[in-house]
Amino acid sequence: MPSLDPIEYADASPEVRAVYDDIMATRKTDWVNNFWKVIAHHPPTLQRIWGNIKQVMSNGALDPLTKELIYVAVSVTNNCGYCIASHSAGARAKGMTDEQFSELLAVIGLANETNRLAIGYGVPIDDAFK
């Protein structure tokens, strides 16, 4: 799979540096992770995805830990090792325990198994669920 080298802050264009600065300010950190540094090869995508992340992952009807747990679940299902690591770290920073992580993985595994069974058997949706 092709991979682009991360664009470090010192090598970034002013447009990319502005997004990096916002990432660091928003996250109260002094570094930018590789996901952002790689998608910085296309500044419009960097700006769009960072804006979406800020909007969707901010406080809302779902608390920040729940959002991270959902992100981990989708990342496991999509087999994205980078996102599993990144959002597991984010969930731990928001209070996820080892017990919660283990239970999350059990739910993910169960949901994937039962989803595949329902798809394979073509189970019709019950009227009560409509």
PASEBA-1860 file (N, C-alpha, C; in nm, 3 decimals):
! residues 130
1> MPSLDPIE> 0.084/-0.117/0.000/0.000/0.000/0.000/0.089/0.124/0.000 ~ 0.062/0.219/-0.088/0.145/0.339/-0.091/0.130/0.420/0.037 ~ 0.238/0.483/0.073/0.236/0.566/0.192/0.314/0.694/0.164 ~ 0.260/0.804/0.208/0.328/0.933/0.196/0.398/0.962/0.327 ~ 0.511/1.026/0.320/0.582/1.065/0.441/0.505/1.174/0.513 ~ 0.501/1.169/0.645/0.435/1.275/0.721/0.503/1.410/0.695 ~ 0.423/1.514/0.688/0.475/1.650/0.672/0.493/1.709/0.811 ~ 0.618/1.729/0.848/0.648/1.784/0.980/0.617/1.934/0.983
9> YADASPEV> 0.596/1.986/1.101/0.561/2.126/1.119/0.659/2.219/1.047 ~ 0.787/2.193/1.064/0.890/2.280/1.005/0.883/2.283/0.853 ~ 0.830/2.175/0.793/0.823/2.165/0.648/0.685/2.200/0.591 ~ 0.593/2.232/0.678/0.455/2.255/0.636/0.436/2.395/0.579 ~ 0.341/2.405/0.489/0.303/2.535/0.434/0.230/2.615/0.543 ~ 0.220/2.745/0.526/0.145/2.825/0.625/0.001/2.776/0.644 ~ -0.062/2.733/0.536/-0.199/2.681/0.542/-0.207/2.557/0.630 ~ -0.111/2.467/0.614/-0.107/2.344/0.693/-0.067/2.376/0.837
17> RAVYDDIM> 0.028/2.464/0.855/0.068/2.504/0.991/-0.050/2.560/1.070 ~ -0.137/2.633/1.004/-0.254/2.689/1.073/-0.342/2.578/1.128 ~ -0.361/2.471/1.051/-0.440/2.358/1.100/-0.366/2.287/1.212 ~ -0.236/2.264/1.194/-0.156/2.202/1.300/-0.167/2.283/1.429 ~ -0.157/2.415/1.419/-0.167/2.501/1.537/-0.303/2.485/1.605 ~ -0.409/2.476/1.525/-0.542/2.458/1.581/-0.556/2.322/1.647 ~ -0.500/2.219/1.585/-0.503/2.085/1.644/-0.435/2.088/1.782 ~ -0.316/2.146/1.787/-0.243/2.150/1.914/-0.315/2.234/2.018
25> ATRKTDWV> -0.372/2.347/1.978/-0.444/2.433/2.073/-0.570/2.364/2.124 ~ -0.645/2.304/2.032/-0.770/2.236/2.069/-0.743/2.119/2.162 ~ -0.640/2.043/2.132/-0.608/1.923/2.211/-0.516/1.952/2.329 ~ -0.474/2.076/2.343/-0.384/2.117/2.451/-0.261/2.026/2.457 ~ -0.193/2.018/2.343/-0.075/1.934/2.330/0.031/2.008/2.248 ~ 0.151/1.954/2.247/0.259/2.018/2.171/0.302/1.936/2.050 ~ 0.217/1.842/2.006/0.251/1.761/1.890/0.127/1.731/1.807 ~ 0.150/1.695/1.682/0.045/1.657/1.588/0.073/1.514/1.546
33> NNFWKVIA> -0.028/1.429/1.554/-0.005/1.288/1.521/0.000/1.265/1.370 ~ 0.053/1.149/1.334/0.084/1.118/1.194/-0.036/1.120/1.100 ~ -0.155/1.089/1.149/-0.272/1.092/1.062/-0.283/1.229/0.995 ~ -0.273/1.334/1.077/-0.285/1.470/1.024/-0.167/1.506/0.935 ~ -0.050/1.460/0.974/0.071/1.492/0.897/0.070/1.427/0.759 ~ 0.006/1.314/0.746/0.000/1.247/0.616/-0.110/1.308/0.530 ~ -0.228/1.331/0.588/-0.333/1.389/0.504/-0.304/1.535/0.471 ~ -0.204/1.594/0.537/-0.163/1.731/0.505/-0.110/1.744/0.363
41> HHPPTLQR> -0.084/1.631/0.297/-0.042/1.636/0.157/-0.154/1.696/0.070 ~ -0.276/1.694/0.122/-0.388/1.756/0.051/-0.456/1.851/0.151 ~ -0.410/1.975/0.158/-0.461/2.070/0.259/-0.613/2.083/0.265 ~ -0.687/2.080/0.152/-0.834/2.087/0.166/-0.892/1.970/0.246 ~ -0.836/1.851/0.227/-0.882/1.735/0.304/-0.845/1.751/0.450 ~ -0.724/1.797/0.477/-0.680/1.821/0.615/-0.776/1.917/0.684 ~ -0.807/2.028/0.621/-0.896/2.127/0.681/-1.037/2.072/0.701 ~ -1.088/2.002/0.602/-1.224/1.948/0.610/-1.238/1.843/0.719
49> IWGNIKQV> -1.144/1.748/0.722/-1.154/1.640/0.821/-1.132/1.694/0.962 ~ -1.037/1.787/0.979/-1.016/1.845/1.112/-1.142/1.919/1.157 ~ -1.204/1.994/1.068/-1.329/2.063/1.103/-1.438/1.965/1.141 ~ -1.449/1.854/1.067/-1.549/1.752/1.099/-1.521/1.688/1.234 ~ -1.395/1.656/1.260/-1.358/1.595/1.388/-1.395/1.689/1.503 ~ -1.360/1.817/1.489/-1.390/1.912/1.595/-1.541/1.920/1.620 ~ -1.618/1.918/1.514/-1.763/1.927/1.529/-1.823/1.800/1.589 ~ -1.793/1.687/1.529/-1.858/1.562/1.568/-1.810/1.511/1.703
57> MSNGALDP> -1.682/1.524/1.731/-1.628/1.466/1.854/-1.637/1.560/1.974 ~ -1.691/1.681/1.956/-1.705/1.773/2.069/-1.823/1.730/2.157 ~ -1.838/1.797/2.269/-1.949/1.767/2.360/-2.081/1.781/2.286 ~ -2.171/1.690/2.316/-2.303/1.691/2.254/-2.395/1.600/2.332 ~ -2.492/1.543/2.264/-2.585/1.452/2.330/-2.513/1.327/2.382 ~ -2.405/1.288/2.313/-2.320/1.178/2.360/-2.198/1.238/2.428 ~ -2.158/1.180/2.538/-2.040/1.229/2.608/-1.914/1.188/2.531 ~ -1.803/1.259/2.555/-1.680/1.233/2.479/-1.629/1.089/2.489
65> LTKELIYV> -1.641/1.025/2.606/-1.595/0.886/2.617/-1.679/0.794/2.529 ~ -1.810/0.812/2.530/-1.897/0.730/2.446/-1.860/0.745/2.299 ~ -1.832/0.868/2.257/-1.793/0.889/2.117/-1.663/0.817/2.085 ~ -1.567/0.820/2.175/-1.441/0.748/2.152/-1.465/0.597/2.146 ~ -1.551/0.545/2.234/-1.581/0.402/2.233/-1.646/0.360/2.101 ~ -1.736/0.443/2.051/-1.798/0.414/1.921/-1.692/0.416/1.812 ~ -1.602/0.513/1.819/-1.496/0.523/1.719/-1.407/0.399/1.723 ~ -1.375/0.351/1.841/-1.296/0.228/1.855/-1.372/0.111/1.793
73> AVSVTNNC> -1.500/0.101/1.822/-1.580/-0.010/1.770/-1.581/-0.012/1.617 ~ -1.603/0.103/1.556/-1.604/0.110/1.410/-1.465/0.080/1.355 ~ -1.363/0.129/1.422/-1.225/0.106/1.377/-1.187/-0.041/1.384 ~ -1.232/-0.111/1.488/-1.207/-0.255/1.498/-1.277/-0.327/1.382 ~ -1.402/-0.291/1.359/-1.478/-0.355/1.252/-1.416/-0.327/1.115 ~ -1.362/-0.206/1.097/-1.298/-0.171/0.970/-1.152/-0.213/0.962 ~ -1.101/-0.272/1.070/-0.963/-0.321/1.074/-0.860/-0.209/1.051 ~ -0.884/-0.094/1.112/-0.790/0.019/1.099/-0.703/0.025/1.225
81> GYCIASHS> -0.587/-0.036/1.217/-0.496/-0.041/1.332/-0.459/0.096/1.384 ~ -0.437/0.191/1.294/-0.402/0.325/1.338/-0.515/0.386/1.420 ~ -0.637/0.376/1.370/-0.751/0.436/1.440/-0.782/0.363/1.570 ~ -0.763/0.232/1.573/-0.783/0.157/1.698/-0.688/0.211/1.804 ~ -0.561/0.226/1.769/-0.461/0.275/1.865/-0.491/0.418/1.907 ~ -0.517/0.504/1.810/-0.542/0.645/1.838/-0.664/0.666/1.926 ~ -0.774/0.603/1.891/-0.898/0.626/1.965/-0.906/0.544/2.094 ~ -0.833/0.435/2.102/-0.821/0.366/2.231/-0.745/0.456/2.329
89> AGARAKGM> -0.639/0.520/2.281/-0.566/0.615/2.366/-0.656/0.731/2.406 ~ -0.735/0.780/2.311/-0.829/0.887/2.342/-0.932/0.845/2.444 ~ -0.983/0.723/2.430/-1.081/0.672/2.526/-1.018/0.655/2.665 ~ -0.895/0.605/2.669/-0.827/0.591/2.799/-0.806/0.727/2.864 ~ -0.772/0.827/2.784/-0.754/0.963/2.837/-0.885/1.019/2.892 ~ -0.997/0.969/2.842/-1.127/1.015/2.888/-1.186/0.923/2.995 ~ -1.106/0.826/3.042/-1.148/0.743/3.155/-1.178/0.599/3.128 ~ -1.162/0.550/3.006/-1.190/0.409/2.978/-1.097/0.320/3.059
97> TDEQFSEL> -1.154/0.219/3.124/-1.076/0.124/3.202/-1.046/0.000/3.117 ~ -0.955/-0.085/3.167/-0.927/-0.211/3.099/-1.052/-0.297/3.091 ~ -1.132/-0.297/3.197/-1.255/-0.376/3.200/-1.353/-0.325/3.093 ~ -1.365/-0.194/3.080/-1.453/-0.139/2.977/-1.402/-0.175/2.837 ~ -1.271/-0.167/2.816/-1.214/-0.201/2.686/-1.243/-0.347/2.652 ~ -1.224/-0.436/2.748/-1.250/-0.578/2.724/-1.397/-0.603/2.693 ~ -1.484/-0.537/2.766/-1.627/-0.554/2.741/-1.666/-0.495/2.605 ~ -1.605/-0.383/2.569/-1.629/-0.324/2.438/-1.593/-0.422/2.327
105> LAVIGLAN> -1.476/-0.484/2.339/-1.433/-0.581/2.238/-1.528/-0.700/2.231 ~ -1.582/-0.743/2.346/-1.678/-0.853/2.346/-1.806/-0.813/2.271 ~ -1.853/-0.691/2.293/-1.973/-0.642/2.224/-1.946/-0.632/2.074 ~ -1.829/-0.579/2.037/-1.794/-0.566/1.895/-1.793/-0.704/1.829 ~ -1.729/-0.800/1.894/-1.723/-0.936/1.838/-1.860/-0.998/1.825 ~ -1.943/-0.980/1.926/-2.079/-1.035/1.922/-2.161/-0.969/1.812 ~ -2.155/-0.837/1.803/-2.231/-0.765/1.701/-2.189/-0.808/1.561 ~ -2.059/-0.822/1.539/-2.013/-0.866/1.407/-2.062/-1.007/1.375
113> ETNRLAIG> -2.058/-1.095/1.474/-2.104/-1.232/1.450/-2.253/-1.236/1.421 ~ -2.333/-1.171/1.505/-2.478/-1.177/1.484/-2.520/-1.101/1.358 ~ -2.449/-0.992/1.325/-2.478/-0.922/1.199/-2.457/-1.015/1.081 ~ -2.347/-1.087/1.080/-2.317/-1.177/0.968/-2.419/-1.291/0.960 ~ -2.463/-1.341/1.076/-2.567/-1.445/1.074/-2.697/-1.390/1.017 ~ -2.737/-1.270/1.060/-2.862/-1.210/1.010/-2.853/-1.184/0.860 ~ -2.737/-1.137/0.815/-2.717/-1.111/0.672/-2.720/-1.243/0.595 ~ -2.645/-1.341/0.644/-2.635/-1.470/0.575/-2.768/-1.542/0.563
121> YGVPIDDA> -2.846/-1.538/0.670/-2.975/-1.604/0.669/-3.085/-1.518/0.606 ~ -3.055/-1.391/0.583/-3.158/-1.302/0.528/-3.275/-1.285/0.621 ~ -3.247/-1.272/0.750/-3.354/-1.264/0.851/-3.441/-1.141/0.825 ~ -3.573/-1.162/0.810/-3.662/-1.048/0.787/-3.675/-0.964/0.915 ~ -3.690/-0.833/0.897/-3.703/-0.741/1.012/-3.841/-0.757/1.071 ~ -3.848/-0.776/1.202/-3.976/-0.789/1.272/-4.055/-0.659/1.263 ~ -4.189/-0.673/1.250/-4.274/-0.555/1.244/-4.256/-0.465/1.366 ~ -4.231/-0.525/1.482/-4.215/-0.448/1.605/-4.091/-0.357/1.602
129> FK> -3.995/-0.388/1.514/-3.872/-0.307/1.504/-3.886/-0.195/1.401 ~ -3.997/-0.193/1.329/-4.014/-0.093/1.222/-4.079/0.033/1.276
END
